[in-house]
Amino acid sequence: MLRNFAVFVDRDGTINVDVDFLSAPEQIQLLPRSAEAIHILNSLEIPVIVITNQSGIARGIFSENELHNIHLAFSAELKKHHAHVLEYFYCPHHPSEGIAGYIKDCECRKPKPGMLLAAKKKYGFNLERSFVIGDKCIDVQAGKAVGATTIQVATGYGTKEKDSCLKTRDYYAEDLYNAVDFILTITAKRELLENEK
């Protein structure tokens, strides 16, 4: 039975090596321990959802169909490590650059929380009990907008943006695995308090 909260994870720089506009399945390269971290959450029936800005679609670098195939390959790669993602939410827009139909100042592009709100609408998650993990400040800001607990990782742009997010994030982690350790500590404390009531 799935929990009433989720762990929302940025893709590039958090689970996968950031290659700037990953546009083909063969470019997928999981960061060390990231699949293992997702597997731990899976084993505890904590839903894992990817939230990712994909302005490469707006810029005409790849199509939505090609992104779908990348995510199929991504899931196949995770499966090798007995890990899985419940769903991939993505924003294909860019506010000022790109091709017709995708140039849009939307509500789904991080740091706005549209993807989180879409997941709540679909699955009924309590976002204030949920967690958002990413390497960039925009990930942290999206999480803060819905009252989630936010974790910035040192992978990807995390080291570069560490100081910028200092007052926004709730926790700074070495990587996704370390972030999951923190989440397990928080959820254990919650359950203990709830059982005492």
C-alpha positions in Angstrom: 0.0 0.0 0.0 1.5 3.3 -1.1 2.1 6.0 1.5 0.1 9.3 1.5 3.3 11.2 0.8 5.9 10.9 -1.9 9.6 11.6 -2.6 9.9 13.9 -5.6 13.3 13.7 -7.2 14.9 15.8 -9.9 16.4 13.8 -12.7 19.6 15.2 -14.2 22.3 15.9 -11.6 20.4 14.0 -8.9 19.7 10.5 -10.3 21.5 10.8 -13.5 24.7 12.5 -14.6 23.8 16.0 -16.1 25.0 16.0 -19.7 23.1 19.2 -20.7 20.0 18.3 -22.7 20.1 14.5 -22.5 18.5 13.6 -25.8 19.1 9.9 -26.4 18.9 6.7 -24.2 22.6 5.9 -24.6 23.4 9.1 -22.7 21.9 7.8 -19.5 24.5 7.4 -16.8 23.1 6.8 -13.3 25.0 8.5 -10.5 26.6 6.2 -7.9 24.2 4.9 -5.3 21.2 6.7 -6.9 19.4 3.5 -8.0 20.1 1.9 -4.6 18.6 4.9 -2.9 15.4 4.6 -5.0 15.3 0.9 -4.2 15.3 1.6 -0.5 12.3 3.9 -0.9 10.5 1.3 -3.1 11.1 -1.4 -0.4 9.3 0.8 2.1 6.4 1.5 -0.4 7.3 5.2 -0.5 6.4 6.5 -3.9 9.2 8.0 -6.0 8.3 10.5 -8.6 10.6 12.3 -11.0 10.0 16.0 -11.7 12.2 17.4 -14.4 12.4 20.6 -16.5 12.8 19.6 -20.2 13.2 22.8 -22.2 15.1 20.8 -24.8 11.6 20.0 -26.2 10.8 23.7 -26.5 14.1 24.4 -28.1 13.5 21.6 -30.7 16.5 19.5 -29.5 14.2 16.4 -28.9 10.5 15.7 -29.0 8.1 14.6 -26.3 8.0 11.2 -27.9 11.8 11.0 -27.8 11.6 12.0 -24.1 9.1 9.2 -23.5 11.6 6.7 -25.0 14.4 8.1 -22.8 12.2 7.6 -19.7 11.4 4.0 -20.8 15.2 3.4 -21.1 15.7 5.2 -17.7 13.2 2.8 -16.1 14.9 -0.2 -17.7 18.2 1.0 -16.3 16.7 1.4 -12.8 15.1 -2.0 -13.0 18.5 -3.6 -13.3 19.0 -2.4 -9.7 15.5 -3.5 -8.6 14.4 0.1 -8.5 11.4 1.9 -10.1 9.8 5.3 -10.4 6.0 5.7 -10.1 5.8 8.4 -12.8 7.9 11.0 -14.6 6.4 14.5 -14.6 8.1 16.9 -17.0 7.8 20.5 -18.1 8.4 20.9 -21.9 8.2 24.7 -21.9 10.5 27.7 -21.9 9.3 31.2 -21.1 11.1 32.9 -24.0 12.9 30.5 -26.3 11.8 27.7 -28.6 9.2 26.5 -31.1 5.5 27.4 -31.4 3.3 25.9 -28.7 6.1 25.4 -26.2 7.1 29.1 -25.6 5.1 29.6 -22.4 5.4 31.2 -19.0 3.9 28.1 -17.5 3.1 26.9 -14.0 5.0 23.6 -14.4 8.5 24.8 -14.9 10.5 24.7 -11.7 10.9 26.7 -9.5 7.1 26.9 -9.9 5.3 23.9 -8.3 3.0 22.8 -11.1 4.4 19.3 -11.4 4.1 18.7 -7.7 0.5 19.9 -7.8 -0.3 17.7 -10.8 1.0 14.7 -8.9 -1.1 15.6 -5.9 -4.2 15.9 -8.1 -3.5 12.5 -9.7 -2.5 10.5 -6.6 -3.8 12.5 -3.6 -0.4 13.0 -2.0 0.0 15.2 1.1 2.6 17.6 -0.2 3.4 19.0 3.2 4.4 15.5 4.3 6.4 14.9 1.1 10.0 15.5 0.2 11.7 17.2 -2.7 15.3 16.3 -3.7 17.4 18.1 -6.3 20.8 19.6 -7.0 19.5 23.1 -7.9 17.9 25.9 -6.0 14.9 25.7 -8.3 14.2 22.2 -7.0 14.3 23.5 -3.4 12.1 26.5 -4.3 9.5 24.3 -5.9 9.3 22.1 -2.9 9.1 25.1 -0.5 6.2 26.5 -2.5 4.1 23.5 -1.4 5.4 23.2 2.1 7.4 20.0 1.4 10.7 19.1 3.2 13.5 20.0 0.8 16.9 18.4 0.3 19.7 19.7 -1.9 22.3 17.2 -3.0 26.0 17.9 -3.7 25.9 16.1 -7.1 25.3 17.9 -10.3 25.1 21.7 -9.7 24.7 21.1 -6.0 28.2 22.2 -4.9 28.0 25.2 -7.2 24.6 26.3 -5.8 25.2 25.2 -2.2 25.5 28.8 -0.8 22.6 30.1 -2.9 20.2 27.7 -1.3 21.5 27.9 2.2 18.4 29.7 3.6 15.9 27.8 1.5 16.6 24.1 1.8 16.0 22.0 4.9 19.0 19.7 4.4 22.2 19.4 2.4 23.1 15.8 1.4 26.2 14.2 -0.2 24.0 12.5 -2.8 20.6 10.9 -3.3 21.5 7.9 -1.0 22.4 10.3 1.8 19.2 12.2 1.2 17.2 9.0 1.6 19.0 8.3 4.9 17.7 11.7 6.1 14.2 11.0 4.9 14.1 7.7 6.7 15.2 9.5 9.9 12.4 12.0 9.5 9.7 9.5 8.7 10.7 7.3 11.6 10.4 10.2 14.0 7.0 11.1 12.5 5.7 7.5 13.0 7.0 7.4 16.5 5.2 10.7 17.4 2.0 9.5 15.7 2.0 6.2 17.5 2.4 8.0 20.8 -0.8 10.0 20.2 
